[in-house]
Amino acid sequence: MPRRRTTWDTVAIVGVGLIGGSIGLALRERRLAKHVVGVGRNTARLAVAKRRGALTSTTTQLSRGVADAQLTVVCTPVARIVADVRAVADVCPAGALITDVGSTKQEIVAALDGRLDREVQFVGGHPLAGSEKTGAAQARADLFDGRVVVLTPTRRSGREDVEALSSFWSAIGAQVRTMSADAHDRVLAVTSHLPHVLAAVLSSVVRCDELPLTATGWADTTRIAAGDPEMWTQILSSNRGRVVQALARFQERLDAVRKNLEDEDAAALARFLSQAKRNRDALGS
Amino acid sequence: MPRRRTTWDTVAIVGVGLIGGSIGLALRERRLAKHVVGVGRNTARLAVAKRRGALTSTTTQLSRGVADAQLTVVCTPVARIVADVRAVADVCPAGALITDVGSTKQEIVAALDGRLDREVQFVGGHPLAGSEKTGAAQARADLFDGRVVVLTPTRRSGREDVEALSSFWSAIGAQVRTMSADAHDRVLAVTSHLPHVLAAVLSSVVRCDELPLTATGWADTTRIAAGDPEMWTQILSSNRGRVVQALARFQERLDAVRKNLEDEDAAALARFLSQAKRNRDALGS
């Protein structure tokens, strides 16, 4: 089955929430796929995504949903991805490509790379896009515009597959980067999982009587703590070791700042805040 | 000099940055003061605020600036407020009211309450509004809309003065709360100063090569780290003891979460994330 670089005949999306729904909307709006089949367990949620124009058809039967798909994107929660990719591999056409959008990669890639029985390929992926809001009702065709998508191929991955997947994400607006699953998880522990833990701890230590005296600073800093607890339990658990390392790195610096305060060392405090500002300014708003 | 509840003849603003400029814009736009005099050391910055319509006149001479002011709002950095209020008290009209907008209150109120020589009154204040962006060019007439302003009167404060100040802030859109300077600083250590330290530490631990793999979560969580380092050094220093206590409260909870991760206790992790989400959801976006 030849893969076309920029347009696809049939793409299947397994798990149609914010990410899956947004992929569907982007594909449909840019006319990149003739058929976008949504596969899920909840017909009401599938109906929402179809009504919004993200899908051309829906089914609760995986074998029907992926039967004609040259590409299947597995968008289910992290803890289910390995089983779902295996299930897709058992029923999709020979030569088909499977990818995922899981926030952690090492466990998933280790379990799947070179371990699928049939003539199908899996290449891991992770779009760094999302929101504390979830569900297909929140999906947006421009969710991936200018966002980074990390692909985590291995030496077993076919170059053509990686290129096809890279074109897929580029076509819906993303900037594609390629790195090992290990490197991905190490960096994301610091840039994504650590902030989530901190936001949640900050949110949890504020008492009800203190909440009225929060302002935009607290609101910004804790926003992601509104994310789905079940989803984040899975993400943090599946990258446990590296998250603990990131926490240690954070705690060491926090201890130093606390000591600056206790020592009334205003000069050290100012140096620290200036360096933090330089890092933050490098990103832009 | 009688104080009118809703409109003022002359209000002086000492230090015309984001907050001072926004007060001026709000007063002028709502026609709450005939004259709004800006006092500062930098004529170029004063000119920006005047050009934007926040001020009716400007001066670098404090004695000229506050000569006719029934109300003077001191909007200088925290470390300068005590000296600036004393200087205003020496030259403003008898019977005049002075307030400030400093982010910490205990040190300032302790230094000024009942300690001004002449027949002028000081009541501390703190609008919980602001931004990592600073300067009069960023000022907005609606900066205080729906924001909380805390007033910190003492038993020495005149009821009429507190009411006048309360009307002043209400008239420009704020919700006024009254509490002791001590209570203010204890709560703000948790809701404002702690988030600032965490955002700055998070920003400072991310390395350059990791920065491209940050997404909206990191951006939100670190946004306030772009704030003015000098200003924040002063705020943190002047509330040192309570910030250290808030850090201890945070670190204790963070240690517990880290232990949940190390122990692979997914159930405890999920409970913690759910509680954090409930707290965050209570605030709204």
Interface residues (C-beta under 8 A of the other chain):
Chain A: L128 A129 G130 S131 R147 V148 V150 R177 H184 V187 L188 V190 T191 S192 L194 P195 H196 V197 L198 A199 A200 V201 L202 S203 S204 V205 V206 R207 C208 D209 E210 L211 P212 L213 T214 A215 T216 G217 W218 A219 D220 T221 T222 R223 I224 A225 A226 G227 D228 P229 E230 W232 T233 L236 S237 R240 V243 V244 L247 R249 F250 Q251 R253 L254 V257 R258 L261 E262 E264 A266 L269 A270 F272 L273 S274 Q275 A276 K277 N279 R280 D281 A282 L283 S285
Chain B: L128 A129 G130 S131 R147 V148 V150 R177 H184 V187 L188 V190 T191 S192 L194 P195 H196 V197 L198 A199 A200 V201 L202 S203 S204 V205 V206 R207 C208 D209 E210 L211 P212 L213 T214 A215 T216 G217 W218 A219 D220 T221 T222 R223 I224 A225 A226 G227 D228 P229 E230 W232 T233 L236 S237 R240 V243 V244 L247 R249 F250 Q251 R253 L254 V257 R258 L261 E262 E264 A266 L269 A270 F272 L273 S274 Q275 A276 K277 N279 R280 D281 A282 L283 S285
